[in-house]
Amino acid sequence: MLVLIAIVLPLAAWVVVTSPFFDVRRVEVHGNRRLSDAAVRRLASIGEGTGLLTLSLQRVERLLLTSPWVATADASRALPNALVLDIRERRPVGQVGDPGGVAVLAPDGIVVEHLSAPDPWLPSVGRSRRLLRPGARAAVATPVLRVAASFDRRLRRQVAEVRAVRGEIRLTLIAGVRVRYGTADLLPQKNAAIRGMLRYGRREGVEIALLDVRAPASPVLRQVGPSPIASPTPSPGG
């Protein structure tokens, strides 16, 4: 009797695990913005008749991570028939010129895509002598990427370049305004100071040559021409 049980139980378990009742019939995708649901499902490579109970979730996660857009991936089962894919995507924060065009970078320096022409809404964060393909890691200083990643969408669209010069970060805005940013700290305060100073310049009709936000509580504005340095105080929350 014991022998019979030892044979029947594993057989019954195998029948249940491999039963078509537990085949994947639905794949739910969460957390994606750049990648479509269909693109994420293709990455997961779930074929027709795949058994949900025998599916390797670790393999699915590894497949999802082959896309440079995917920073983290988690696959789970929702019995009886659903596979749930939760991903966190990288976001583009800057671009690097290379011999083939421009490489778009995420905050961790990973190239998420390669373009033939610059993206007008992303700041330049350097240049590369070699072609940077999606998935590669660009040799860009961490402080530069930290600062570029700290910009909200509106400020990012006003920044043409972020670079490191003698240990400090300097920006060049689309309008030609230079910004002495200092070290990569107090990022929200420094960004607020930039926005506030730019608003002040527009409101007062001041043509700005230089902003210094190294001390964001007391930013400095230099006008174009022989005018003296002005130190307006940005409006709260600017």
PALUMLUM-401729 format. One record per residue (C-alpha): chain; x, y, z; residue number from 1; residue in one letter. Coordinates in nm, 4 decimals, m for minus. Example, Ala and Ser with C-alpha at 12.3 -4.5 7.8 and 13.67 -1.06 7.14 Angstrom:
! PALUMLUM-401729
+-------+----------+----------+----------+-----+-----+
! chain !        u !        v !        w !   n ! res !
+-------+----------+----------+----------+-----+-----+
!     A !   1.2300 !  m0.4500 !   0.7800 !   1 !   A !
!     A !   1.3670 !  m0.1060 !   0.7140 !   2 !   S !
+-------+----------+----------+----------+-----+-----+
***
This chain:
! PALUMLUM-401729
+-------+----------+----------+----------+-----+-----+
! chain !        u !        v !        w !   n ! res !
+-------+----------+----------+----------+-----+-----+
!     A !   0.0000 !   0.0000 !   0.0000 !   1 !   M !
!     A !   0.2781 !   0.2418 !   0.0927 !   2 !   L !
!     A !   0.4524 !   0.1671 !  m0.2340 !   3 !   V !
!     A !   0.1336 !   0.2398 !  m0.4248 !   4 !   L !
!     A !   0.0917 !   0.5739 !  m0.2445 !   5 !   I !
!     A !   0.4527 !   0.6640 !  m0.3173 !   6 !   A !
!     A !   0.3846 !   0.6078 !  m0.6867 !   7 !   I !
!     A !   0.0371 !   0.7634 !  m0.7112 !   8 !   V !
!     A !   0.1002 !   1.0878 !  m0.5217 !   9 !   L !
!     A !   0.3910 !   1.2129 !  m0.7392 !  10 !   P !
!     A !   0.1988 !   1.1072 !  m1.0502 !  11 !   L !
!     A !  m0.1099 !   1.2980 !  m0.9354 !  12 !   A !
!     A !   0.1027 !   1.6038 !  m0.8580 !  13 !   A !
!     A !   0.2618 !   1.5866 !  m1.2033 !  14 !   W !
!     A !  m0.0811 !   1.5647 !  m1.3674 !  15 !   V !
!     A !  m0.2017 !   1.8710 !  m1.1776 !  16 !   V !
!     A !   0.1103 !   2.0775 !  m1.2457 !  17 !   V !
!     A !   0.1096 !   1.9999 !  m1.6171 !  18 !   T !
!     A !  m0.2671 !   2.0266 !  m1.6617 !  19 !   S !
!     A !  m0.3839 !   2.2670 !  m1.9377 !  20 !   P !
!     A !  m0.6092 !   2.4161 !  m1.6687 !  21 !   F !
!     A !  m0.2995 !   2.6036 !  m1.5420 !  22 !   F !
!     A !  m0.1732 !   2.7198 !  m1.8821 !  23 !   D !
!     A !  m0.0963 !   3.0932 !  m1.9077 !  24 !   V !
!     A !  m0.3967 !   3.2612 !  m2.0661 !  25 !   R !
!     A !  m0.3381 !   3.6193 !  m1.9520 !  26 !   R !
!     A !  m0.0230 !   3.8283 !  m1.9046 !  27 !   V !
!     A !  m0.0706 !   4.1442 !  m1.6978 !  28 !   E !
!     A !   0.1863 !   4.4229 !  m1.7356 !  29 !   V !
!     A !   0.2368 !   4.6987 !  m1.4773 !  30 !   H !
!     A !   0.4789 !   4.9910 !  m1.4415 !  31 !   G !
!     A !   0.5552 !   5.0450 !  m1.8102 !  32 !   N !
!     A !   0.5366 !   5.3835 !  m1.9818 !  33 !   R !
!     A !   0.7951 !   5.3778 !  m2.2612 !  34 !   R !
!     A !   0.7492 !   5.0124 !  m2.3507 !  35 !   L !
!     A !   0.4091 !   4.8973 !  m2.4707 !  36 !   S !
!     A !   0.2309 !   4.6054 !  m2.3054 !  37 !   D !
!     A !   0.2915 !   4.4051 !  m2.6224 !  38 !   A !
!     A !   0.6653 !   4.4826 !  m2.6154 !  39 !   A !
!     A !   0.6921 !   4.3661 !  m2.2534 !  40 !   V !
!     A !   0.5042 !   4.0466 !  m2.3335 !  41 !   R !
!     A !   0.7400 !   3.9799 !  m2.6255 !  42 !   R !
!     A !   1.0382 !   4.0231 !  m2.3950 !  43 !   L !
!     A !   0.8888 !   3.7707 !  m2.1524 !  44 !   A !
!     A !   0.8647 !   3.5202 !  m2.4402 !  45 !   S !
!     A !   0.5640 !   3.3276 !  m2.3124 !  46 !   I !
!     A !   0.4516 !   3.0830 !  m2.5785 !  47 !   G !
!     A !   0.1099 !   2.9302 !  m2.6274 !  48 !   E !
!     A !   0.0499 !   2.6426 !  m2.3865 !  49 !   G !
!     A !   0.3091 !   2.7559 !  m2.1342 !  50 !   T !
!     A !   0.2316 !   2.6040 !  m1.7964 !  51 !   G !
!     A !   0.2002 !   2.8666 !  m1.5256 !  52 !   L !
!     A !   0.3070 !   2.6316 !  m1.2456 !  53 !   L !
!     A !   0.6155 !   2.5035 !  m1.4253 !  54 !   T !
!     A !   0.7217 !   2.8425 !  m1.5628 !  55 !   L !
!     A !   1.0559 !   2.9746 !  m1.4323 !  56 !   S !
!     A !   0.9846 !   3.3216 !  m1.2979 !  57 !   L !
!     A !   1.3586 !   3.3907 !  m1.2687 !  58 !   Q !
!     A !   1.4021 !   3.3226 !  m1.6409 !  59 !   R !
!     A !   1.1173 !   3.5586 !  m1.7248 !  60 !   V !
!     A !   1.2756 !   3.8318 !  m1.5119 !  61 !   E !
!     A !   1.6130 !   3.7816 !  m1.6805 !  62 !   R !
!     A !   1.4475 !   3.8144 !  m2.0219 !  63 !   L !
!     A !   1.2738 !   4.1381 !  m1.9207 !  64 !   L !
!     A !   1.6046 !   4.2828 !  m1.8011 !  65 !   L !
!     A !   1.7576 !   4.2364 !  m2.1473 !  66 !   T !
!     A !   1.5814 !   4.5591 !  m2.2478 !  67 !   S !
!     A !   1.7879 !   4.8666 !  m2.1495 !  68 !   P !
!     A !   1.4613 !   5.0422 !  m2.0651 !  69 !   W !
!     A !   1.3903 !   4.7917 !  m1.7850 !  70 !   V !
!     A !   1.5675 !   4.8756 !  m1.4586 !  71 !   A !
!     A !   1.3939 !   4.6178 !  m1.2389 !  72 !   T !
!     A !   1.1545 !   4.3317 !  m1.3118 !  73 !   A !
!     A !   0.9367 !   4.1091 !  m1.0976 !  74 !   D !
!     A !   0.7297 !   3.8184 !  m1.2304 !  75 !   A !
!     A !   0.4610 !   3.6463 !  m1.0242 !  76 !   S !
!     A !   0.1744 !   3.4010 !  m1.0670 !  77 !   R !
!     A !  m0.1942 !   3.4792 !  m1.0225 !  78 !   A !
!     A !  m0.3665 !   3.1425 !  m1.0250 !  79 !   L !
!     A !  m0.5095 !   2.9819 !  m1.2161 !  80 !   P !
!     A !  m0.4065 !   3.1398 !  m1.5466 !  81 !   N !
!     A !  m0.2368 !   3.4801 !  m1.5137 !  82 !   A !
!     A !   0.1286 !   3.5837 !  m1.5207 !  83 !   L !
!     A !   0.1888 !   3.9267 !  m1.3654 !  84 !   V !
!     A !   0.4866 !   4.1349 !  m1.4805 !  85 !   L !
!     A !   0.5844 !   4.4376 !  m1.2712 !  86 !   D !
!     A !   0.8647 !   4.6482 !  m1.4169 !  87 !   I !
!     A !   1.0327 !   4.9770 !  m1.3347 !  88 !   R !
!     A !   1.1609 !   5.1606 !  m1.6383 !  89 !   E !
!     A !   1.4659 !   5.3803 !  m1.6673 !  90 !   R !
!     A !   1.3958 !   5.7399 !  m1.7657 !  91 !   R !
!     A !   1.6040 !   5.9503 !  m2.0043 !  92 !   P !
!     A !   1.7861 !   6.2414 !  m1.8394 !  93 !   V !
!     A !   2.0618 !   6.3399 !  m2.0833 !  94 !   G !
!     A !   2.2387 !   6.2615 !  m2.4084 !  95 !   Q !
!     A !   2.5950 !   6.1992 !  m2.5224 !  96 !   V !
!     A !   2.7125 !   6.2693 !  m2.8754 !  97 !   G !
!     A !   2.9009 !   5.9866 !  m3.0447 !  98 !   D !
!     A !   3.0221 !   5.9053 !  m3.3993 !  99 !   P !
!     A !   2.6791 !   5.7688 !  m3.4958 ! 100 !   G !
!     A !   2.4540 !   6.0360 !  m3.3474 ! 101 !   G !
!     A !   2.3499 !   6.0621 !  m2.9831 ! 102 !   V !
!     A !   2.3085 !   5.8101 !  m2.7033 ! 103 !   A !
!     A !   2.0238 !   5.8780 !  m2.4601 ! 104 !   V !
!     A !   2.1200 !   5.8049 !  m2.0996 ! 105 !   L !
!     A !   1.9337 !   5.7072 !  m1.7836 ! 106 !   A !
!     A !   2.0447 !   5.8309 !  m1.4375 ! 107 !   P !
!     A !   2.2691 !   5.5246 !  m1.3948 ! 108 !   D !
!     A !   2.4534 !   5.5992 !  m1.7214 ! 109 !   G !
!     A !   2.2913 !   5.3143 !  m1.9151 ! 110 !   I !
!     A !   2.2158 !   5.3929 !  m2.2798 ! 111 !   V !
!     A !   1.8424 !   5.3381 !  m2.3278 ! 112 !   V !
!     A !   1.8300 !   5.4265 !  m2.6970 ! 113 !   E !
!     A !   2.0415 !   5.5637 !  m2.9796 ! 114 !   H !
!     A !   1.9215 !   5.8469 !  m3.2045 ! 115 !   L !
!     A !   2.0548 !   5.9809 !  m3.5323 ! 116 !   S !
!     A !   1.9951 !   6.3415 !  m3.4224 ! 117 !   A !
!     A !   1.9908 !   6.5140 !  m3.0804 ! 118 !   P !
!     A !   1.6752 !   6.5200 !  m2.8740 ! 119 !   D !
!     A !   1.5897 !   6.8916 !  m2.8312 ! 120 !   P !
!     A !   1.4434 !   6.8304 !  m2.4844 ! 121 !   W !
!     A !   1.7449 !   6.6588 !  m2.3285 ! 122 !   L !
!     A !   2.0664 !   6.8290 !  m2.2109 ! 123 !   P !
!     A !   2.4040 !   6.7221 !  m2.3419 ! 124 !   S !
!     A !   2.6100 !   6.5535 !  m2.0700 ! 125 !   V !
!     A !   2.9249 !   6.4754 !  m2.2687 ! 126 !   G !
!     A !   3.0728 !   6.3222 !  m2.5820 ! 127 !   R !
!     A !   3.2073 !   5.9778 !  m2.6664 ! 128 !   S !
!     A !   3.4661 !   5.8763 !  m2.9245 ! 129 !   R !
!     A !   3.3042 !   5.5355 !  m2.9609 ! 130 !   R !
!     A !   2.9564 !   5.4376 !  m3.0672 ! 131 !   L !
!     A !   2.7371 !   5.3813 !  m2.7621 ! 132 !   L !
!     A !   2.4799 !   5.1118 !  m2.8245 ! 133 !   R !
!     A !   2.1664 !   5.0568 !  m2.6133 ! 134 !   P !
!     A !   2.2550 !   4.8666 !  m2.2973 ! 135 !   G !
!     A !   2.6094 !   5.0052 !  m2.2763 ! 136 !   A !
!     A !   2.7177 !   5.2227 !  m1.9840 ! 137 !   R !
!     A !   2.8527 !   5.5645 !  m2.0810 ! 138 !   A !
!     A !   3.1574 !   5.7084 !  m1.9060 ! 139 !   A !
!     A !   2.9834 !   6.0166 !  m1.7656 ! 140 !   V !
!     A !   3.0683 !   6.1551 !  m1.4220 ! 141 !   A !
!     A !   2.8148 !   6.0539 !  m1.1568 ! 142 !   T !
!     A !   2.7633 !   6.4136 !  m1.0311 ! 143 !   P !
!     A !   2.6728 !   6.5251 !  m1.3836 ! 144 !   V !
!     A !   2.4087 !   6.2533 !  m1.4121 ! 145 !   L !
!     A !   2.2796 !   6.3262 !  m1.0605 ! 146 !   R !
!     A !   2.2220 !   6.6909 !  m1.1468 ! 147 !   V !
!     A !   2.0662 !   6.6111 !  m1.4866 ! 148 !   A !
!     A !   1.8343 !   6.3579 !  m1.3211 ! 149 !   A !
!     A !   1.7197 !   6.6166 !  m1.0647 ! 150 !   S !
!     A !   1.5594 !   6.8488 !  m1.3209 ! 151 !   F !
!     A !   1.1837 !   6.8445 !  m1.3594 ! 152 !   D !
!     A !   1.0516 !   6.8357 !  m1.7148 ! 153 !   R !
!     A !   1.0179 !   7.2145 !  m1.7448 ! 154 !   R !
!     A !   1.3691 !   7.2911 !  m1.6236 ! 155 !   L !
!     A !   1.5211 !   7.0057 !  m1.8258 ! 156 !   R !
!     A !   1.3820 !   7.1626 !  m2.1429 ! 157 !   R !
!     A !   1.5684 !   7.4846 !  m2.0642 ! 158 !   Q !
!     A !   1.9087 !   7.3215 !  m2.0087 ! 159 !   V !
!     A !   2.1337 !   7.2735 !  m2.3105 ! 160 !   A !
!     A !   2.4379 !   7.1272 !  m2.1345 ! 161 !   E !
!     A !   2.5517 !   6.9876 !  m1.7997 ! 162 !   V !
!     A !   2.9242 !   6.9459 !  m1.7474 ! 163 !   R !
!     A !   3.1856 !   6.9152 !  m1.4741 ! 164 !   A !
!     A !   3.4538 !   7.1851 !  m1.4619 ! 165 !   V !
!     A !   3.7304 !   7.1739 !  m1.2000 ! 166 !   R !
!     A !   3.5223 !   6.9829 !  m0.9489 ! 167 !   G !
!     A !   3.1952 !   7.1723 !  m0.9862 ! 168 !   E !
!     A !   2.8914 !   7.1450 !  m1.2093 ! 169 !   I !
!     A !   2.8174 !   7.4121 !  m1.4665 ! 170 !   R !
!     A !   2.5104 !   7.4454 !  m1.6839 ! 171 !   L !
!     A !   2.4427 !   7.6228 !  m2.0091 ! 172 !   T !
!     A !   2.0792 !   7.7064 !  m2.0709 ! 173 !   L !
!     A !   1.9077 !   7.7073 !  m2.4111 ! 174 !   I !
!     A !   1.8946 !   8.0890 !  m2.3915 ! 175 !   A !
!     A !   2.2733 !   8.1029 !  m2.3520 ! 176 !   G !
!     A !   2.2658 !   8.1762 !  m1.9786 ! 177 !   V !
!     A !   2.5558 !   8.0206 !  m1.7886 ! 178 !   R !
!     A !   2.4917 !   7.8713 !  m1.4449 ! 179 !   V !
!     A !   2.7473 !   7.8040 !  m1.1742 ! 180 !   R !
!     A !   2.5823 !   7.5127 !  m0.9940 ! 181 !   Y !
!     A !   2.8600 !   7.4040 !  m0.7599 ! 182 !   G !
!     A !   2.8685 !   7.0523 !  m0.6218 ! 183 !   T !
!     A !   2.5912 !   6.7970 !  m0.6749 ! 184 !   A !
!     A !   2.4107 !   6.8690 !  m0.3479 ! 185 !   D !
!     A !   2.1061 !   7.0736 !  m0.2400 ! 186 !   L !
!     A !   1.9604 !   6.9848 !  m0.5787 ! 187 !   L !
!     A !   1.5947 !   7.0844 !  m0.5171 ! 188 !   P !
!     A !   1.7024 !   7.4181 !  m0.3660 ! 189 !   Q !
!     A !   1.9429 !   7.4991 !  m0.6495 ! 190 !   K !
!     A !   1.6871 !   7.4079 !  m0.9160 ! 191 !   N !
!     A !   1.4256 !   7.6215 !  m0.7418 ! 192 !   A !
!     A !   1.6715 !   7.9113 !  m0.7336 ! 193 !   A !
!     A !   1.7321 !   7.8806 !  m1.1080 ! 194 !   I !
!     A !   1.3597 !   7.8814 !  m1.1837 ! 195 !   R !
!     A !   1.3015 !   8.1780 !  m0.9538 ! 196 !   G !
!     A !   1.5854 !   8.3819 !  m1.1045 ! 197 !   M !
!     A !   1.4674 !   8.3120 !  m1.4578 ! 198 !   L !
!     A !   1.1180 !   8.4281 !  m1.3618 ! 199 !   R !
!     A !   1.2657 !   8.7419 !  m1.2082 ! 200 !   Y !
!     A !   1.4579 !   8.8125 !  m1.5293 ! 201 !   G !
!     A !   1.1472 !   8.7745 !  m1.7442 ! 202 !   R !
!     A !   0.9352 !   8.9848 !  m1.5118 ! 203 !   R !
!     A !   1.1876 !   9.2693 !  m1.4853 ! 204 !   E !
!     A !   1.3098 !   9.2543 !  m1.8445 ! 205 !   G !
!     A !   1.6621 !   9.1666 !  m1.7316 ! 206 !   V !
!     A !   1.8887 !   8.9966 !  m1.9866 ! 207 !   E !
!     A !   2.0794 !   8.7403 !  m1.7828 ! 208 !   I !
!     A !   2.4386 !   8.6418 !  m1.8570 ! 209 !   A !
!     A !   2.5209 !   8.4356 !  m1.5489 ! 210 !   L !
!     A !   2.3446 !   8.2731 !  m1.2549 ! 211 !   L !
!     A !   2.5322 !   8.1552 !  m0.9484 ! 212 !   D !
!     A !   2.3304 !   7.9146 !  m0.7322 ! 213 !   V !
!     A !   2.6155 !   7.7563 !  m0.5395 ! 214 !   R !
!     A !   2.4560 !   7.9086 !  m0.2299 ! 215 !   A !
!     A !   2.0890 !   7.8641 !  m0.3276 ! 216 !   P !
!     A !   1.9553 !   8.0679 !  m0.0348 ! 217 !   A !
!     A !   2.1361 !   8.3756 !  m0.1737 ! 218 !   S !
!     A !   2.1670 !   8.3277 !  m0.5518 ! 219 !   P !
!     A !   2.3481 !   8.5806 !  m0.7683 ! 220 !   V !
!     A !   2.2463 !   8.7130 !  m1.1085 ! 221 !   L !
!     A !   2.4799 !   8.8922 !  m1.3489 ! 222 !   R !
!     A !   2.3199 !   9.0912 !  m1.6273 ! 223 !   Q !
!     A !   2.4478 !   9.1168 !  m1.9819 ! 224 !   V !
!     A !   2.6744 !   9.4200 !  m2.0284 ! 225 !   G !
!     A !   2.8470 !   9.6412 !  m1.7720 ! 226 !   P !
!     A !   2.5618 !   9.6257 !  m1.5196 ! 227 !   S !
!     A !   2.6616 !   9.5327 !  m1.1633 ! 228 !   P !
!     A !   2.5731 !   9.1996 !  m1.0079 ! 229 !   I !
!     A !   2.2201 !   9.1763 !  m0.8740 ! 230 !   A !
!     A !   2.1043 !   8.9385 !  m0.6038 ! 231 !   S !
!     A !   1.7259 !   8.9091 !  m0.6254 ! 232 !   P !
!     A !   1.5534 !   8.6708 !  m0.3912 ! 233 !   T !
!     A !   1.3482 !   8.4060 !  m0.5774 ! 234 !   P !
!     A !   0.9847 !   8.3776 !  m0.4818 ! 235 !   S !
!     A !   0.9020 !   8.0964 !  m0.2349 ! 236 !   P !
!     A !   0.8720 !   7.7576 !  m0.3984 ! 237 !   G !
!     A !   1.0259 !   7.8957 !  m0.7185 ! 238 !   G !
+-------+----------+----------+----------+-----+-----+
***
